[in-house]
Every structure is written in structure tokens, then in C-alpha cells.
Amino acid sequence: MMSKARCSRASAVAWPGHGFAASPPPALTEQHWPLWLCAHFPALSREVLALPDDRPAAVTEAVKGRPLLQAANARAAAQGVEPGMPVSAARALCPGLMIIERDPERERQALKHLARCALDFTPWVSLDCAPALLLEIRGSLRLFGGLEALTKQFQGKAEALGHRARCAATPSPYASLLLARSGRTVAVDRPEDLRSVLGDLPSSALGLEERLHERLRQVGIVTLRDLWRLPREGLVRRYGADLLRKLDRAAGALPTPLREFRSAPCFQARFELPSETDRLAGFFPAIEQLLQGLSTFLHERDAGLTRLHLVLEHRDRPPTRLQQGSRRPERSAAHFGRLLRERLERLPLPAPVCAVGVSSAALVPWAAVAADLFGQRADEAADWQQLLDQLEARLGPQALKSLTLHADHRPERACGGTGQGRVVPSVLAPRPLWLLARPRPVPRGELAVIQPQPERIESGWWDTAASRRDYHLATDRHGAKLWIYRELEHPDRWYLHGLFG
């Protein structure tokens, strides 16, 4: 934590706990330089694996072929288990230590999910510094009520997903990363103050090679301030240009190359279970977590979904696949969860489930539902459709029928039943917006018929204007949509009767 004197001199604001002590000064939103918020997730590797709290547990990864501890829970840490420790040494300190191998793919998926959540706060997010996110938030400060409010909202979203974020904000993305990664939750207003705030950080914060770090330590270089005191030419000559580039990026003198995160057009996520299970209560919470991610994905795009795909993976059997639809576009995780639970409660599984996956079909634009002038609920029809979705999920797709009309004059064929999920063609044939006062002859070769099945109109036989015609939809060489017909008595003569808008 920086002292008050240092804060005053460096124009930095210290954050007690996980939030800001005070909002940034008004001038912060008027500057031309960007403001980068870094959200670092130091415990991501163990958060995605859901380490138990009731026993010592640790996450391992192979470093140069040697298994080392990467993270440990509180019970293991209380017995002296630390990251970087060999597994054998950790077991000597804690014989009952539970070892779980690190899952980089699950970490990547979790970070992508967090990045999608970050898009609610800014359109510019980068994943290049995992396990951290970089958000350019200068243009979002006023919308969210300042830096403190924005950061608290983002951290609240992350905590709701089971992840704890340490944040720092500066005009340099690399400086924000160094501060957040070092646990220094501060905000810096101006680029010229970066050296003062970063100076106390150890040189190891730059992520240098162990050999280079040892060389610096031997000559008494411990902090970034020590490095900045050295002549630039001598620094490059002795320790290489890469070290100088990192120092310049930290000070904001050089830009930090970053790739912008762009969310995929379709949602696809997978969750590997800690252990196989054939109980719905054992794997359905993972499905609910994926559905929450799907709901967030849809809200970000102001879109809905009428069909999703669920995959239940088995170790030695082909996966079980389900498609779940709805009558109207939906984006509620709770609604899709109810439908899937209804089906899964009656679904016999061929083998225990080891992983679950959820993916979206094509997205559709979301149409918001509003109340009318007299306070009536305008979403009653939506509630009715959701009820039909639940009944179909419980009773099966063939259990519900609806009445439909057919284009047939015979009473016994004019109506019938169809399944709710079936798309029924319109009874009325399309009609053009513009009708010619008098049909105009057209050469057949200039048109392309796009409705081969004709609509036959025979009427007027009781007066002097009887007509017997076959109407078609067609397009001309300019792409205009036309309504054309030919007389049954003269099938080689074509006439233009209307144009579609």
C-alpha cells in the first residue's frame, strides 16, 4: 500500500480491499491517453478445478518434466505447502494432500467467459496476458459512474462466477498488468507518474529469465527503480534490448502490442466433471453453469435462441446428444434449465457422464417485451409459450397438437392438427404491394421463375370477366420480385400483373 505522501506526489489512488478509496478526479475523463484496467485472477487454476475446502488439496503442473505445485488451497497452505514445491516435498509435509493436475483448457474457457462478461463494460478487451484481462475503459467511466463503480461491478460479476480478481488501472496496459500481478491495487492518472508508482516493484515482476534475474541481483539491482537509474546504453549492452523494451512499456514510453478479443458468433462450451457420475444431481450443476454462460453470451448480442444442443460425454460410449427447442426466442438460463431437467429426469443414460457440453444453434434478434398503457402484462403470451415448452419437454413432442388451416375448399381437409414444433406454410399465397391497372405482356425468357408451383385462380365464370390463370413468383435481371401469370387457354403467353415492394 502506498503512503499518503507517495499518493499525493504520484497522483495515484490506493484501493483498500478490492475497491477504490475514492473516485478518480474529474480531469481523468478529459485526458487524451487511454486508461487500462487489468483484472488479474491469481487463483484461476484452482478455481476452475473447484478444489475442496474440507481437506488439503493442490494443483500440479509439469515444469521441464518435473511435477511441481502450481497452487494450493488454504488447508494445504496451513501445513506449509507452497506453489513451486515438488510434489514429493509437499506430501512429506502433508501426507493426506489431494493432488489434481492443472487443466489449461478449462482455464482458457473460464477466461474467455470472463472476457465476454467484460464486454458489458467496454468493447476493447484483450486475453493476451493470461491469467489476466486487459480492458480499455476510458470511454466507459462516465457511463458506470467512475473507476471505482466500474471496477466493483466487474469484480462482482467475476465473483458471481466463482473468480476473484485483483485490479489496477494505469495509462499503460503493461504497467497495469505488473501492478495487478504484484497485488498492488492502485490507479494512476498520468503517464508521467508511472515510474514513481512502479519503482518499488521487484525486478522479478518483469518475468525475466532466472539467469538474467540472478545477474541483476548479484550487482545489487533489486527493484525497477534500480533499473531506471542505469544508463540506457549500458543497460542494453549488458542485459539486452528486451529488458529495456519491457521497462519502456511499463513507463508508457512504448506501446504494448495487444490482440482484441472478439467473441465467437456461436456459443460453445464444455465442462469436464471432477469424477464420473450417473446421477442428475451430480452433473446438472455443470449444465446450469454452462447455461449461465450462454445467457450472458446472448445478452451481449441482444439475441435469443430457439434451439440449443446438449452433449453428455461418456468415457467408453458414444456421447448422448439432445436438442432442446422453444416456441419463441429465449435467452433465460432458468427456462432452458427447466426444459433440460424435465427431459433428463426421464432419460436413461447408457453410462456415467464424464463431461457436459452446450452449444447454440443460429441466433435470432431479440424483441423486448413491454407493458401496455393500462399496466397489463404484455408478456402473458410469452409465459404461455414457456408453459407449452415445459409440457412438451415433460410429455414429449408428439403429445401437443394445434389446429391449423389448409388451402383446401373441402371441409374435411380445410383444417387439421400439427405438432407444435412444426412450421406450417401460410394458407394465403403472397400478394404484391403494387398491382398494375392493366396486365402487361412480358417475354418469358427475360424472367426467372422462383415459385415453380403455381397458384391457380379460376373465377368470374358467372359474368363477362371470367379468368383462368396460373400465377407465379419471378425475378427480372435486376433482381426485382414480380407477380406474373399465364392464361390456361394460352399457356405460352406471360403477363406481368404486380410488383412486390
HELIX and SHEET records of a PDB file:
HELIX    1   1 LYS A    4  ALA A   10  1                                   7    
HELIX    2   2 PRO A   26  GLU A   30  5                                   5    
HELIX    3   3 LEU A   44  GLU A   47  1                                   4    
HELIX    4   4 ALA A   74  ALA A   78  1                                   5    
HELIX    5   5 VAL A   87  LEU A   93  1                                   7    
HELIX    6   6 PRO A  104  ALA A  118  1                                  15    
HELIX    7   7 ARG A  138  SER A  140  5                                   3    
HELIX    8   8 LEU A  147  ALA A  160  1                                  14    
HELIX    9   9 PRO A  173  ARG A  181  1                                   9    
HELIX   10  10 PRO A  191  ASP A  193  5                                   3    
HELIX   11  11 LEU A  194  LEU A  198  1                                   5    
HELIX   12  12 SER A  203  LEU A  206  5                                   4    
HELIX   13  13 GLU A  210  GLN A  218  1                                   9    
HELIX   14  14 LEU A  224  TRP A  228  1                                   5    
HELIX   15  15 ARG A  232  TYR A  239  1                                   8    
HELIX   16  16 ALA A  241  ALA A  250  1                                  10    
HELIX   17  17 LEU A  280  GLU A  300  1                                  21    
HELIX   18  18 ALA A  333  LEU A  344  1                                  12    
HELIX   19  19 GLU A  380  LEU A  395  1                                  16    
HELIX   20  20 PRO A  411  ARG A  413  5                                   3    
HELIX   21  21 ARG A  444  GLU A  446  5                                   3    
SHEET    1   A 2 ALA A  12  ALA A  14  0                                        
SHEET    2   A 2 VAL A 186  VAL A 188 -1                                        
SHEET    1   B 4 VAL A 125  SER A 126  0                                        
SHEET    2   B 4 ALA A 132  GLU A 136 -1                                        
SHEET    3   B 4 TRP A  36  HIS A  40 -1                                        
SHEET    4   B 4 ARG A 166  THR A 170 -1                                        
SHEET    1   C 3 ARG A  66  ALA A  72  0                                        
SHEET    2   C 3 ALA A  57  VAL A  63 -1                                        
SHEET    3   C 3 MET A  98  GLU A 101  1                                        
SHEET    1   D 4 GLN A 268  THR A 277  0                                        
SHEET    2   D 4 VAL A 353  SER A 360 -1                                        
SHEET    3   D 4 ALA A 303  GLU A 313 -1                                        
SHEET    4   D 4 THR A 320  GLU A 330 -1                                        
SHEET    1   E 4 GLN A 268  THR A 277  0                                        
SHEET    2   E 4 VAL A 353  SER A 360 -1                                        
SHEET    3   E 4 ALA A 303  GLU A 313 -1                                        
SHEET    4   E 4 LEU A 363  PRO A 365 -1                                        
SHEET    1   F 2 LYS A 401  LEU A 405  0                                        
SHEET    2   F 2 CYS A 415  GLY A 419 -1                                        
SHEET    1   G 5 TRP A 434  PRO A 441  0                                        
SHEET    2   G 5 TRP A 494  LEU A 499 -1                                        
SHEET    3   G 5 LYS A 481  GLU A 487 -1                                        
SHEET    4   G 5 SER A 467  THR A 475 -1                                        
SHEET    5   G 5 ALA A 448  VAL A 449 -1                                        
SHEET    1   H 5 TRP A 434  PRO A 441  0                                        
SHEET    2   H 5 TRP A 494  LEU A 499 -1                                        
SHEET    3   H 5 LYS A 481  GLU A 487 -1                                        
SHEET    4   H 5 SER A 467  THR A 475 -1                                        
SHEET    5   H 5 GLU A 455  SER A 459 -1                                        
END                                                                             
